[in-house]
Amino acid sequence: MDDELPIVIYIILMADVENLFTELSIVEDFVEMDPAIESEKRFLTNIRVAGEYISKEWMVTITNTNTGIGGTPV
């Protein structure tokens, strides 16, 4: 899992997703419907952690129209 995080950070930066956390929340809602999908939940967690790292450590703004990081309202 530690080896995946730098790769996920790179993918997020290169993908240039406008509303990363909003789109991630939508996907997480669908994944929660099926409890048998554990590897996908782990990957979504990696994406969320990578997005939080980018937005906090690199001071890059990742737009979120739904909720703030950790589910706090914007």
Secondary structure, DSSP 8 states (H G I E B T S, - for coil): -TTHHHHHHHHHHHHT-TTHHHHHHHHHHHHHT-TT-HHHHHHHHHHHHHHHHHHHHS------SSB-GGG-B-
